[in-house]
Amino acid sequence: MEYGNEISSSYVSNGSGSVNYVMETGPDPEDLSLSKLSASLETLLVNQEYEVYNDAEIVAEGNVVVGVNRCILAARSPYFHKLFRQHHEDGRKPRFEMSEMVPYGRVGGEVLKVMLHYLYTGRIKASPREVSTCVDGACCHGACGPVVDYALEFIFASATFQIKELVLLVQRHLLNIVGEALIEDVIPILLAAFHYNLNQLLSNCIERVAKSDLDNVCLEKELPPEVYGKIRSLRLESEPTAMESDLDLEKKIRRIHKALDSDDVELLKLLLNESNVYVTLDEAYALHYASAYCDPKIVNEVLSLRLANVNLGNGRGFTPLHVAARRKEWSVLVALLNKGARVAETTPDGRTAIDICRRLTRAKDYHENKKQGEPSNKDRLCIDVLETKMRSSESENVGVPSQEITYDLHMKLDYYENRVSFARLLYPAEAKVAMEIADADTCKVDLNESLTAHTTRLHLRLLTLFKTAETGRRYFPQCAQELDKFLVDDTTCLFEQGSLEEQRLKRRRFNELKQELLEAFYKDKAHRNRTSSSSSSSSSTTATLGSSAPYKPRRK
């Protein structure tokens, strides 16, 4: 419906039993003017033809460059007014980094554009689904990881830019999230509330964390001392006084953790052997701690001691694999899986490590079309690692394979082994991830193992090699086509067999195919470089974040 000078009538009671006839007009002309003004200013953000009128740039997380108009921002935000006054003109368009402006967290391009839309128009767009929903199909997207992260980015930006009305709005949203989110996701909300002095939000977070089953080791590691002290005091008020033996055990465990923090495995061994401070790795939940906070190299060294139960549940029922899934570090996941971590193990509330990863992964990161030659998103890699292991675990229940199947596997393995040697050259990052999933570099066949176990290992290795080869096909399509011909051409094999003329023809054909493969490889690389160069030189397209509905808490 178009706005106009609409007039309607109605009857209203005057309180004495009679009614008065009242004339009703359409939309307030002042509101119409403001709406038109907002729509006009929005053109500066959404129409690339108007980009020339922007006189500055802001770079968000991920190197997303957004053009802005300093006059509008300075008039709407005291922060920008001060920032732009301090900038000294040097004849070039000034550029400001969000990472330098926002001290306590990251702000992505999507949130920056929503923030700018509000500063220009006074309206808030709904959060874009690709960055505020996870990839867990069973999630209702109200308080999962991406929902929390998006709201926190919004609070970082609005508090930094001193937009008080947005700070209040997002704080109300976060208050709703705190009551619904997993307790682990409350911790980053608590930290944001502490840094930006959001006292009501901080109080609610502290109260919920104090009543939770999060252990003191985790809280002391992740929270500022004053916040941890407050939570500890609240817990002591509601719980019996800790026994002296408990305090003594806590001190011993803290020494174990400090050794892990310092990457000192030799000190860790000494502590484990001291009779007066003896505590086991399992008692200290040392593998859980290393999986959450330590360098992947330390995780491997702790596993190599063979003194920790890789499937041990901590006080909350989480195994080291569950902890590593929240960290989203694929190399730690691979290390645990290779030492026997059970991927199907669930937390007390029924979540597997895959569920945990998916609940923390944004749809944008999972479904992104990455550029040729670039490594995959680490969140997607973690999910792939766990799902690959889950599939291989399920295959163990199929039954005893026949000798024929095993022979066929060997044939396929020979083929993909050859392809993977090229994969390591063309896209080393993905090849390394895929190969480490199956522990391919150290995988040796044990002639004494059962046929079932042996074939299961072959299946896992074949799956890994296949995924590696398919990754190469995506990144280097022309090279992959030539490689197909190269690997199946019988004339390139057995140079020493046949007559001298046949051997000469085989060698010539081999050199021809090798040259074709090399040319295809360089074509793919040239295409990748052109794509990368074109992408880096063009400005990012403006993203919309949904409808102009009010900013409401939404569940993932």
NORTAUR-V575780 format. One record per pair of residues at least 12 apart in sequence whose C-alpha atoms are under 7 Angstrom apart, sorted by the first residue. I is the first residue (numbers start at 1). GAP is how many residues later the second one is. If there is no record, write none. Layout:
# NORTAUR-V575780
i: [I | I]
gap: [GAP | GAP]
This chain:
# NORTAUR-V575780
i: [4 | 5 | 5 | 6 | 6 | 7 | 7 | 7 | 8 | 8 | 8 | 9 | 9 | 9 | 10 | 10 | 38 | 38 | 39 | 41 | 41 | 42 | 42 | 42 | 45 | 46 | 51 | 54 | 54 | 54 | 55 | 55 | 55 | 55 | 56 | 56 | 56 | 56 | 56 | 56 | 57 | 57 | 57 | 58 | 58 | 58 | 58 | 59 | 59 | 59 | 60 | 60 | 60 | 60 | 60 | 61 | 61 | 61 | 61 | 62 | 64 | 64 | 65 | 65 | 72 | 73 | 76 | 77 | 77 | 77 | 78 | 79 | 79 | 80 | 102 | 102 | 102 | 105 | 106 | 107 | 107 | 110 | 110 | 111 | 111 | 113 | 114 | 123 | 124 | 124 | 124 | 125 | 125 | 125 | 125 | 125 | 126 | 126 | 126 | 126 | 126 | 126 | 126 | 127 | 127 | 128 | 128 | 128 | 130 | 130 | 130 | 131 | 131 | 131 | 131 | 132 | 132 | 132 | 132 | 133 | 133 | 133 | 133 | 133 | 134 | 134 | 134 | 134 | 134 | 134 | 134 | 134 | 135 | 135 | 135 | 135 | 135 | 136 | 136 | 136 | 139 | 140 | 140 | 141 | 141 | 141 | 142 | 142 | 142 | 142 | 143 | 143 | 143 | 143 | 143 | 144 | 144 | 144 | 144 | 144 | 145 | 145 | 145 | 146 | 146 | 146 | 147 | 151 | 152 | 155 | 155 | 159 | 171 | 173 | 173 | 175 | 176 | 178 | 183 | 186 | 190 | 190 | 206 | 210 | 210 | 210 | 213 | 252 | 252 | 253 | 256 | 257 | 260 | 260 | 261 | 263 | 281 | 281 | 282 | 282 | 285 | 287 | 287 | 287 | 288 | 288 | 291 | 291 | 291 | 291 | 292 | 292 | 292 | 296 | 296 | 299 | 300 | 310 | 310 | 310 | 311 | 311 | 317 | 317 | 318 | 321 | 321 | 321 | 321 | 322 | 325 | 325 | 325 | 326 | 326 | 328 | 328 | 328 | 329 | 330 | 330 | 334 | 334 | 338 | 343 | 343 | 343 | 344 | 354 | 354 | 354 | 357 | 358 | 361 | 365 | 365 | 366 | 372 | 372 | 373 | 373 | 375 | 375 | 385 | 392 | 396 | 400 | 401 | 406 | 409 | 413 | 416 | 416 | 417 | 419 | 420 | 420 | 420 | 423 | 423 | 423 | 427 | 431 | 434 | 434 | 435 | 438 | 438 | 438 | 440 | 476 | 478 | 478 | 479 | 479 | 479 | 479 | 482 | 482 | 483 | 486 | 491 | 491 | 492 | 492 | 492 | 492 | 495]
gap: [22 | 20 | 21 | 19 | 20 | 17 | 18 | 19 | 15 | 16 | 17 | 13 | 14 | 15 | 12 | 13 | 82 | 83 | 82 | 79 | 80 | 75 | 78 | 79 | 497 | 496 | 16 | 13 | 14 | 15 | 13 | 14 | 15 | 38 | 12 | 13 | 14 | 37 | 38 | 39 | 37 | 38 | 39 | 37 | 38 | 39 | 40 | 37 | 38 | 39 | 37 | 38 | 47 | 48 | 49 | 45 | 46 | 47 | 48 | 46 | 45 | 476 | 474 | 475 | 48 | 46 | 43 | 84 | 85 | 86 | 84 | 82 | 83 | 81 | 54 | 55 | 58 | 51 | 47 | 46 | 50 | 433 | 435 | 42 | 43 | 430 | 431 | 425 | 424 | 426 | 427 | 420 | 421 | 422 | 423 | 424 | 419 | 420 | 421 | 422 | 423 | 424 | 425 | 418 | 419 | 416 | 417 | 418 | 232 | 233 | 234 | 15 | 231 | 232 | 233 | 14 | 15 | 18 | 230 | 13 | 14 | 229 | 230 | 423 | 12 | 224 | 225 | 226 | 227 | 228 | 229 | 422 | 223 | 224 | 226 | 227 | 228 | 219 | 222 | 223 | 417 | 415 | 416 | 413 | 414 | 415 | 411 | 412 | 413 | 414 | 34 | 37 | 38 | 412 | 413 | 37 | 215 | 216 | 411 | 412 | 40 | 214 | 215 | 214 | 215 | 216 | 409 | 19 | 37 | 12 | 15 | 37 | 30 | 379 | 380 | 26 | 377 | 27 | 26 | 19 | 12 | 15 | 25 | 21 | 24 | 25 | 103 | 25 | 27 | 31 | 12 | 29 | 30 | 34 | 33 | 35 | 26 | 27 | 26 | 27 | 29 | 15 | 21 | 33 | 32 | 35 | 29 | 32 | 33 | 41 | 31 | 32 | 35 | 35 | 36 | 33 | 35 | 26 | 30 | 31 | 30 | 31 | 30 | 31 | 29 | 12 | 15 | 20 | 32 | 31 | 28 | 31 | 32 | 30 | 31 | 29 | 51 | 54 | 53 | 51 | 52 | 102 | 103 | 101 | 43 | 46 | 47 | 46 | 29 | 32 | 33 | 26 | 25 | 18 | 12 | 15 | 14 | 103 | 156 | 54 | 102 | 54 | 55 | 52 | 68 | 60 | 52 | 51 | 49 | 49 | 49 | 49 | 50 | 48 | 50 | 45 | 48 | 49 | 45 | 46 | 49 | 45 | 37 | 30 | 34 | 29 | 22 | 23 | 26 | 21 | 48 | 42 | 46 | 38 | 41 | 42 | 45 | 34 | 35 | 34 | 27 | 15 | 18 | 14 | 15 | 17 | 18 | 12]
